[in-house]
Amino acid sequence: MQTDQANIYEQAFESYLAENKIPFIWVDQSKRPEFFESSVKNFDFLVYPETKSPILIELKGRTFKGDSLAGLKGLDGWTTFEDVQSLSQWLDYFCRDFPDTKAFFVFVFQFANIDVETDGWPVYDWGDKRFLLLAIPLEHYRDCMKVRSPKWQTVTLLAEDFRRWTMPVNNVVFAIEGTENE
């Protein structure tokens, strides 16, 4: 594994990619490149699905403490404004050479209770832990985000926007059509 060994969410996602033979590069977060005379936060993974252009992934790890995924209630999709801004800058940069590049926030939820009713959502078992891997396209997140905390400069999606734009991560990395949950 190349990921931050202290970050179980990155480790689980890397394992998911490796098990499914999806080429990827883990991006080192310790160094920030300079764009337009300012420092830009790195995204977490660069993924290369067979039938798609590169995908930039900003990964967010969370714990799900509920008993059911029905209606995706209890899932928290917040991030920082800096994450949105930086991922947007990276996407613009990559699109210069790879115009079909996409960017996603991937929320990796570790289940606190292993016996969660998944309501049909695909889960990923890694070791003795169970995860839900959800993706939201950057453009939809950016268009729908609301300020969560001005003090901490965090943003989030309203529950209906989260449910509308969230898809299983395999829809992204296996090139399955669709960008909106039915």
C-alpha positions in Angstrom: 0.0 0.0 0.0 1.1 3.5 -0.8 -1.5 5.4 1.1 -1.2 7.1 4.4 -1.0 4.1 6.7 -2.9 6.0 9.5 -5.9 6.6 7.2 -8.1 3.6 7.1 -10.4 5.1 4.6 -7.6 5.7 2.0 -6.3 2.2 2.7 -9.8 0.6 2.1 -10.3 2.6 -1.1 -6.8 1.7 -2.4 -7.6 -2.0 -1.6 -10.9 -1.7 -3.5 -9.1 -0.3 -6.6 -6.4 -2.9 -6.4 -8.8 -5.8 -6.0 -10.8 -4.6 -9.0 -7.6 -4.1 -11.1 -8.3 -0.4 -11.6 -5.1 1.5 -12.3 -4.5 4.4 -10.0 -1.9 6.7 -8.4 -2.1 7.7 -4.8 -1.2 11.4 -4.6 1.2 12.5 -1.8 -0.6 15.1 0.4 2.6 16.4 2.0 3.7 18.6 -0.9 1.6 21.3 -2.4 2.3 22.5 -5.9 2.1 26.2 -6.9 -0.5 27.3 -9.4 -1.1 30.9 -10.3 1.3 32.0 -7.6 -0.7 30.2 -4.8 -0.5 26.9 -3.1 -3.0 24.2 -4.2 -4.1 21.3 -2.0 -3.5 17.9 -3.8 -6.4 15.6 -4.5 -6.1 12.0 -3.1 -6.2 9.6 -6.1 -5.7 9.7 -9.8 -7.7 6.8 -11.3 -7.4 5.4 -14.8 -10.5 3.3 -15.7 -10.1 1.3 -19.0 -12.8 3.1 -20.9 -12.6 6.6 -19.5 -10.3 9.5 -19.2 -8.5 10.1 -15.9 -10.6 10.7 -12.8 -9.5 12.9 -10.0 -10.7 11.8 -6.6 -10.9 13.8 -3.4 -11.6 11.2 -0.7 -13.4 11.9 2.5 -13.6 9.3 5.3 -16.6 9.1 7.6 -18.2 6.8 10.1 -21.8 5.7 9.7 -23.5 4.9 13.0 -27.0 4.1 11.7 -28.8 0.8 11.2 -30.1 1.3 7.6 -29.1 3.1 4.4 -32.7 3.6 3.4 -32.9 7.1 1.9 -29.2 7.6 2.6 -30.2 9.2 5.9 -27.4 9.8 8.5 -24.7 10.1 5.9 -22.7 13.3 6.2 -21.3 14.8 3.0 -19.4 17.8 4.2 -16.0 18.9 3.0 -13.9 22.1 3.1 -14.3 25.0 0.7 -10.6 24.6 0.0 -11.2 21.0 -1.2 -13.8 22.2 -3.7 -11.6 25.0 -4.9 -8.5 22.9 -5.2 -10.2 20.0 -6.9 -11.7 22.6 -9.4 -8.2 24.0 -10.1 -6.8 20.5 -10.7 -9.6 19.6 -13.0 -9.0 22.7 -15.1 -5.3 21.9 -15.2 -5.9 18.3 -16.3 -8.5 19.3 -18.9 -5.9 21.2 -20.8 -4.3 17.9 -22.0 -7.2 15.5 -21.2 -10.5 17.3 -22.0 -12.7 14.5 -20.8 -11.1 14.3 -17.3 -13.7 14.1 -14.5 -13.4 14.9 -10.8 -15.4 13.4 -7.9 -15.7 13.5 -4.2 -15.6 10.0 -2.9 -17.1 9.5 0.6 -15.9 6.3 2.2 -18.2 5.5 5.1 -17.0 2.9 7.6 -20.0 1.1 9.3 -19.8 1.3 13.1 -22.3 -1.6 13.1 -21.5 -4.4 10.7 -25.2 -5.5 10.4 -26.4 -2.4 8.5 -29.4 -2.8 6.2 -27.9 -1.7 3.0 -31.1 -1.0 1.0 -29.4 -2.4 -2.1 -26.3 -0.2 -2.0 -23.1 -2.1 -2.7 -20.8 -2.4 0.2 -17.1 -3.2 0.4 -15.7 -5.6 3.0 -12.1 -5.1 3.8 -10.6 -7.1 6.7 -13.1 -7.2 9.4 -14.7 -3.9 8.4 -17.5 -2.9 6.1 -17.6 0.2 4.0 -19.9 2.1 1.7 -18.1 4.0 -1.2 -20.1 6.8 -2.7 -19.2 9.3 -5.4 -20.5 12.8 -6.2 -19.4 14.6 -9.3 -17.5 17.8 -8.5 -19.6 19.9 -10.8 -22.8 18.9 -9.0 -21.3 19.3 -5.5 -19.9 22.7 -6.5 -23.3 23.8 -7.9 -25.3 22.7 -4.9 -23.0 23.2 -1.9 -24.1 25.3 1.0 -22.0 26.8 3.8 -21.9 24.5 6.8 -19.5 26.5 9.0 -18.1 29.9 8.1 -15.7 29.6 11.0 -14.2 26.3 9.7 -14.8 27.1 6.1 -16.8 23.9 5.5 -19.5 23.3 2.9 -22.1 20.5 2.6 -25.0 19.4 0.5 -28.7 19.5 1.4 -30.0 16.0 2.0 -32.0 16.0 -1.2 -29.0 17.1 -3.2 -26.8 14.5 -1.6 -29.3 11.8 -2.4 -29.8 13.1 -6.0 -26.2 13.2 -7.0 -24.7 10.3 -5.0 -23.8 7.2 -6.9 -21.9 4.0 -6.0 -18.2 4.4 -6.7 -18.3 1.5 -9.0 -20.5 3.6 -11.4 -17.6 5.9 -11.7 -14.6 3.5 -11.9 -16.3 0.8 -14.0 -17.6 3.3 -16.6 -21.3 2.5 -16.0 -23.5 5.1 -17.5 -25.5 7.5 -15.3 -24.8 10.5 -13.2 -28.0 10.7 -11.2 -29.6 8.3 -8.7 -33.1 7.3 -9.8 
